Amino acid sequence: MPAEETKPKAPDKPAANAETPRAATGLARKRPRWALPLIVLVAIVVLLVGIPKVLRGLNTVSTDDAYVNSYVTFVAPRVSGQVSRVLVEDNNRVKKGSVLVELDPEPYQVQVAIKQAAVDSAQADLVVAQASVRGWVAQTRSQRFKLIRAIEDVDNQIATIRARVATWEQSKAALVLAKAEFDRAEHLMANKVVSIEEYDQRREALDVAKAQVEQALESIYQSRVALGLPAEAPAGTSLADVPANLDQNFSSVRQALADLLQSAAKLGLVPPSYDLTPKEIIAEFYKRDPGGNIDRIYAEVVQNAPDLKHAQATLLQTQRDLDQAKLDLRYCTIVAEIDGVVTRRNVNPGNNVQVGQTLMAIRSLREIWVDANFKETQLRNLRIGQRVELVLDMYGGKRTFEGRISGFTNGTGSTLSLLPAQNATGNFVKVVQRLPVRIDLKNYDPDKAPLFVGLSVTPSVDLKTAPTGPDAGKFLQDQTQLDSSKGVKPAAP
């Protein structure tokens, strides 16, 4: 029997089941009851998440071209020498004043001892100079008294001349009387009225009177010659007449004046003019004190004596040399000038270092900021004082930092680069430029969440909140003034 004949036939389906596939299709197209609530929930979530992001995008300006920056202090020796110890390694955190490197101090200790000996010698020289000045003051006083004595001697000689002239005049009067008495006696002698003895007495008295007149005249001549005057008076003058300023120009007075000026010169006293008379020079000396107090004058003279000033200056110079030597010795200990972290150490014990040679660098942990390079199309609404939210890739967006715009760099990155673009060559292609904007961190604590230089930052500037702080709402900061005690501060408006 053929195989076809042996296969049983399938039973025919009832006609009532002919519409079953269509009913099944309708049930498949019908949605479950939970589908609509799910769709509504998804829509709500999208709205709740999307709307804030849209609003945030409209109210903020952000860039991904930003990084952390900070000050760096290069550690360099102020004196040359051999390194004896290095006390820090890279990444060590140090405080201001921490010892970093020590140089061999022995050569500088020797210099301190040498400079100390020079100071001791200068102090001894100062004592000697003080004693010498006091001696010159005493000598000057003595010479002043000698000058006054010389003037008085000339005045006395002038008075002597006048006294001798008076004596001479008296002698001449006595001579006239003696001549009259002798003539009378001679006449009476011819008449035998007087005796020969009386006659001889009258003649003797006449001779004595003549001799006294001659003696008085010679003494006048002697006094005049002693004062440098001609023995006989010039025509029309008297023997008692002398020049009015003889006591100021006489040789002994001038010699005494020269000795006084020589002594005074050692004390730095120089007359305003060498044509002044001795009396005028002495008067000028007393004018050095309003009250003419000689003790105050000499005290001021001693204080300003050239040799004393020179000794004091030498002592001061040696003291400054000693201070410099001590300073160099102190510089053998190299310390940190700021708080921060040691980087790029390149010094080891035994190295010979020179002044200004970079030994290492210290990066500040606290004085840090963010340099954000915003596109020029984003700068329209940016101002100093605006609040900034900072997100760092280092913390994966789980920690945000607060900042504040503190200033705009006065030039785009391309113009401040090492090789700025030369658009004048004709190869200009317009490219959106970026301008560095400085963002200072607020309430930053490196001990809790440190930031490292060069880390990528995503700053978002809040355009909705009003700017605050100094220069708020401006593009440029106010002009600054330098204050030696407090650094740079804004100028008063």
C-alpha positions in Angstrom: 0.0 0.0 0.0 1.4 3.4 -0.8 2.6 5.7 2.0 0.1 8.4 1.2 -2.7 6.0 1.8 -1.4 4.9 5.2 -1.1 8.6 6.7 -4.2 9.5 8.7 -6.2 12.6 7.6 -6.4 15.6 10.0 -9.9 16.1 11.3 -11.7 19.1 10.0 -12.0 22.1 12.4 -15.4 23.1 13.3 -16.8 26.2 11.5 -17.4 27.9 14.8 -13.7 28.4 15.3 -13.2 30.2 12.0 -13.0 33.8 13.7 -10.6 32.8 16.5 -7.3 34.4 14.9 -9.0 37.8 14.5 -10.1 37.9 18.1 -6.5 37.0 19.3 -5.1 39.9 17.2 -7.4 42.4 18.8 -6.4 41.3 22.3 -2.7 41.7 21.4 -3.2 45.3 20.3 -4.9 46.3 23.5 -2.4 48.1 25.9 -1.8 47.1 29.5 -3.2 49.2 32.2 0.2 50.2 33.7 1.6 51.5 30.4 -0.1 54.9 30.5 1.0 55.8 34.1 4.5 54.8 33.1 4.5 57.1 30.1 3.2 60.0 32.3 5.9 59.3 34.9 8.6 59.4 32.3 7.2 62.6 30.9 7.2 64.2 34.4 10.8 63.0 35.1 11.9 64.5 31.7 10.2 67.8 32.6 11.6 67.9 36.1 15.2 67.1 34.9 15.1 68.9 31.6 13.5 72.2 32.6 16.1 73.0 35.3 18.9 72.1 32.8 17.3 74.4 30.3 16.9 77.2 32.8 20.4 76.6 34.0 21.7 76.9 30.5 19.9 80.1 30.0 21.1 81.6 33.4 24.7 80.5 33.4 27.8 80.7 31.2 30.3 77.8 31.3 33.4 76.5 29.6 35.4 73.4 29.8 38.7 75.3 29.0 39.7 76.1 32.6 42.3 74.9 35.0 43.6 75.5 38.5 46.5 77.8 38.9 48.6 79.1 41.8 51.6 81.1 42.7 55.0 79.4 42.6 58.0 80.5 44.6 61.4 79.4 43.4 63.9 78.7 46.2 67.3 80.1 45.5 70.3 80.8 47.8 71.3 84.4 48.7 74.9 83.4 49.2 77.1 80.9 47.5 78.5 77.8 49.2 78.5 74.1 49.6 75.3 72.3 50.5 75.7 70.4 53.8 72.1 69.2 54.3 68.8 69.0 52.3 65.9 68.5 54.7 62.9 68.1 52.2 61.9 66.0 49.4 59.4 66.5 46.5 55.8 66.7 47.6 56.7 67.5 51.2 54.3 70.1 52.6 56.1 73.0 54.3 55.2 76.1 56.3 56.7 79.5 56.0 60.0 79.5 57.9 60.6 75.8 57.6 64.3 74.9 56.9 64.8 73.5 53.4 68.5 73.5 52.8 71.6 74.2 54.9 74.9 75.5 53.5 78.3 75.1 55.1 78.5 78.1 57.5 82.2 78.0 58.5 83.5 80.5 55.8 80.9 83.0 56.9 81.6 82.5 60.5 85.2 83.5 59.8 84.0 86.6 58.0 81.9 87.5 61.1 84.9 87.2 63.3 87.0 89.4 61.0 84.2 92.1 60.8 83.8 92.0 64.6 87.6 92.8 65.0 87.2 95.7 62.6 84.3 97.0 64.7 86.4 96.8 67.8 89.2 98.7 66.1 86.9 101.4 64.9 85.4 101.8 68.4 89.0 102.4 69.7 89.7 104.9 66.9 86.5 106.7 67.9 87.7 107.1 71.5 91.0 108.4 70.3 89.3 110.9 67.9 87.1 112.1 70.8 90.1 112.7 72.9 91.9 114.5 70.1 88.9 116.7 69.4 88.7 117.7 73.1 92.4 118.6 72.9 91.9 120.7 69.9 89.0 122.5 71.6 91.2 123.3 74.5 93.9 124.5 72.1 91.4 126.6 70.2 90.2 128.2 73.5 93.8 129.0 74.4 94.5 130.6 71.0 91.3 132.6 71.3 92.6 134.0 74.6 96.0 134.7 73.0 94.3 136.7 70.3 92.4 138.7 72.8 95.6 139.2 74.7 97.4 140.4 71.6 94.7 142.9 70.9 94.9 144.1 74.4 98.7 144.5 74.2 98.4 146.7 71.1 95.7 148.8 72.8 98.0 149.1 75.8 100.9 150.2 73.7 98.7 152.8 72.0 97.6 154.0 75.4 101.3 154.1 76.4 102.1 156.3 73.4 99.4 158.7 74.3 100.6 158.8 77.9 104.2 159.4 76.8 103.0 162.2 74.5 101.3 163.8 77.5 104.5 163.4 79.5 106.4 164.9 76.6 104.0 167.9 76.6 104.5 168.2 80.3 108.3 168.1 79.9 108.1 170.8 77.3 106.1 173.0 79.6 108.6 172.4 82.4 111.3 173.3 79.9 109.7 176.6 79.1 109.5 177.4 82.8 113.1 176.4 83.4 114.2 178.5 80.4 112.3 181.5 81.8 113.8 181.1 85.2 117.3 180.7 83.8 116.9 183.8 81.6 115.8 185.7 84.7 118.7 184.4 86.7 121.1 185.3 84.0 119.8 188.9 83.8 120.0 189.2 87.6 123.4 187.8 87.6 124.7 190.6 85.3 123.3 193.1 87.9 124.8 191.1 90.8 121.4 190.4 92.3 121.7 186.6 92.4 124.6 184.5 93.5 126.6 182.3 91.3 125.3 179.3 93.1 121.7 180.2 92.4 122.6 180.9 88.8 124.2 177.5 88.5 121.0 175.9 89.9 118.9 177.6 87.3 121.2 176.5 84.5 121.1 172.9 85.8 117.3 173.0 86.0 117.3 174.2 82.4 119.5 171.4 81.3 117.5 168.8 83.2 114.3 170.1 81.6 115.8 169.8 78.1 117.0 166.3 78.9 113.5 165.3 80.1 111.9 166.7 76.9 114.4 164.7 74.8 113.8 161.6 76.9 110.1 161.9 76.6 110.3 162.3 72.9 112.6 159.3 72.4 110.2 157.2 74.5 107.4 158.2 72.2 109.5 157.3 69.2 110.3 153.9 70.7 106.6 153.1 71.3 105.6 154.2 67.8 108.3 152.1 66.2 107.3 149.1 68.4 103.9 149.4 66.9 105.2 149.6 63.3 104.6 153.3 63.0 107.2 155.9 61.8 109.1 157.5 64.7 108.1 161.0 63.7 104.5 161.8 63.0 103.7 162.7 59.4 103.0 166.3 58.6 99.7 167.5 59.9 99.4 164.8 62.5 100.3 164.4 66.2 102.7 161.9 67.7 99.7 160.5 69.6 97.8 159.8 66.4 97.6 156.0 65.4 95.5 154.2 62.7 92.1 153.4 63.9 92.3 149.6 63.2 95.9 149.2 64.4 94.8 146.7 67.1 93.2 144.5 64.3 96.1 144.6 61.8 99.2 144.6 64.0 101.6 141.7 63.2 101.3 140.0 66.7 97.5 140.2 66.4 97.5 138.7 62.9 99.9 136.0 64.1 97.6 135.1 67.0 94.6 135.1 64.6 96.5 132.7 62.3 97.2 130.3 65.2 93.5 130.5 66.2 92.3 129.7 62.7 94.8 126.8 62.4 93.5 125.3 65.6 89.8 126.0 64.6 90.3 124.4 61.2 90.9 121.0 62.8 87.5 121.4 64.4 85.9 122.3 61.0 85.5 126.0 61.9 86.2 128.2 58.9 85.5 132.0 58.9 83.0 133.2 56.3 85.7 135.5 54.9 89.4 135.9 55.6 89.0 139.7 55.1 87.2 139.9 58.5 89.0 141.5 61.4 89.8 139.4 64.5 86.9 141.1 66.4 84.5 140.3 63.6 85.7 136.7 63.5 85.2 136.3 67.2 81.8 137.9 66.9 80.8 135.4 64.1 81.9 132.6 66.3 79.6 133.7 69.1 76.7 133.9 66.6 76.7 130.1 66.3 74.4 130.1 69.4 71.4 132.5 69.7 72.3 133.2 73.3 76.0 133.3 72.7 76.6 130.5 75.2 80.2 129.4 74.7 79.6 126.0 76.2 76.8 125.1 73.8 78.9 126.4 71.0 81.8 124.2 71.8 79.5 121.2 72.4 78.1 121.6 68.9 81.6 122.1 67.5 82.8 118.9 69.2 79.8 117.0 67.9 80.5 118.1 64.2 84.3 117.9 64.3 85.6 116.3 61.0 87.8 113.7 62.6 85.1 112.7 65.0 82.6 112.4 62.1 85.1 110.4 60.2 85.7 108.0 63.1 81.9 107.7 63.6 81.4 107.0 59.9 84.2 104.4 60.0 82.6 102.7 63.0 79.2 102.8 61.3 80.6 101.3 58.1 82.3 98.5 60.0 79.1 97.8 62.0 77.2 97.6 58.7 79.9 95.2 57.3 79.5 93.1 60.5 75.7 93.1 60.0 76.2 92.0 56.4 78.5 89.2 57.5 76.0 88.1 60.1 73.2 88.3 57.4 75.3 86.1 55.0 75.8 83.6 57.8 72.0 83.5 58.5 71.4 83.1 54.7 73.3 79.8 55.0 70.0 78.4 56.3 67.6 78.5 53.4 63.9 78.5 54.6 60.5 78.5 52.9 59.1 81.9 52.2 55.5 80.7 51.8 53.2 77.8 52.9 53.0 75.2 50.2 54.3 72.0 48.7 57.9 71.3 47.5 58.3 70.5 43.8 61.1 70.2 41.3 63.9 69.6 43.9 67.3 69.5 42.1 69.8 70.0 44.9 71.8 67.4 46.9 74.3 67.5 49.8 77.8 68.4 48.5 76.6 70.5 45.6 78.3 73.9 45.2 75.5 76.4 44.6 75.6 80.0 43.4 73.5 83.0 44.3 70.2 82.9 42.5 70.5 79.3 41.5 67.1 77.5 41.6 67.2 74.7 44.1 63.5 73.8 44.2 60.0 75.3 43.9 57.2 75.7 46.3 53.6 75.8 45.1 51.1 77.6 47.3 48.2 75.5 48.5 46.1 78.5 49.6 46.7 81.3 47.2 45.2 79.5 44.2 42.6 80.5 41.6 41.1 79.2 38.4 42.0 80.5 34.9 39.0 80.1 32.7 39.3 80.8 29.0 35.8 81.9 27.9 34.9 82.5 24.3 34.6 86.1 23.2 31.0 85.4 22.5 30.4 84.5 26.1 31.9 87.7 27.6 28.9 90.0 27.0 27.2 89.2 30.3 30.3 88.4 32.4 31.3 91.0 35.1 33.6 91.2 38.1 32.0 89.9 41.2 29.7 87.3 39.7 29.3 84.0 41.5 30.8 81.0 39.9 30.2 77.3 40.6 33.3 75.2 39.9 33.2 71.4 39.2 36.4 69.4 39.0 36.9 66.2 37.2 39.1 65.1 40.0 36.1 64.8 42.4 33.8 63.4 39.7 31.3 66.1 40.1 30.5 65.0 43.6 32.0 68.1 45.1 31.6 71.7 43.9 33.5 74.8 44.8 32.3 78.4 45.0 34.2 81.1 43.3 34.0 84.7 42.2 35.2 86.5 39.0 38.0 88.9 40.1 39.3 90.1 36.8 39.7 89.9 33.0 43.1 89.5 31.3 43.7 92.5 29.0 44.3 90.4 26.0 43.3 87.1 24.4 45.3 84.0 24.6 46.6 84.3 21.0 47.9 87.8 21.6 49.7 86.8 24.8 51.3 83.6 23.3 55.0 83.3 22.6 54.4 83.6 18.9 51.3 85.8 18.4 49.3 85.6 15.2 50.4 88.0 12.5 47.2 88.9 10.8 48.8 91.6 8.7 50.3 89.0 6.4 47.0 88.5 4.6 46.5 85.0 5.9 43.8 86.0 8.3 41.2 83.4 9.2 38.6 84.5 11.7 38.6 82.2 14.7 36.6 82.6 17.9 39.1 83.9 20.4 39.3 83.0 24.1 40.0 85.5 26.9 41.5 84.3 30.3 39.2 85.2 33.2 40.5 84.9 36.7 38.1 83.2 39.3 39.1 83.4 42.9 37.9 80.6 45.2 35.8 81.4 48.3 35.9 79.5 51.6 38.6 77.2 50.2 40.2 74.8 52.7 43.0 72.7 51.2 43.0 70.4 54.2 39.5 69.2 53.4 39.5 69.2 49.6 42.8 70.2 48.1 43.1 71.4 44.5 46.2 70.8 42.5 47.7 73.1 39.8 46.6 72.2 36.3 43.5 70.3 37.2 40.6 70.6 34.7 37.7 72.7 35.9 34.2 73.4 34.6 33.1 76.8 35.8 29.5 77.9 35.5 29.0 81.7 36.0 25.7 82.6 37.6 24.2 85.4 35.5 21.0 85.7 37.6 22.6 86.6 40.9 23.9 90.2 41.2 27.7 90.7 41.4 29.1 91.4 44.9 32.4 92.5 46.4 35.0 95.0 45.2 34.6 96.4 41.6 31.3 94.5 41.3 29.7 94.8 37.9 32.8 96.1 36.1 35.0 94.8 33.5 38.2 96.6 34.9 39.4 96.9 38.4 39.9 100.3 40.0 43.4 101.8 39.7 45.6 100.4 42.5 48.1 102.2 44.8 51.2 100.8 46.4 51.4 100.7 50.1 54.7 99.5 51.5 53.1 98.1 54.7 50.0 96.5 53.2 51.0 95.7 49.6 48.7 96.7 46.7 45.3 98.2 47.6 42.6 99.8 45.4 42.7 103.5 45.0 40.1 105.6 46.8 37.3 106.6 44.4 
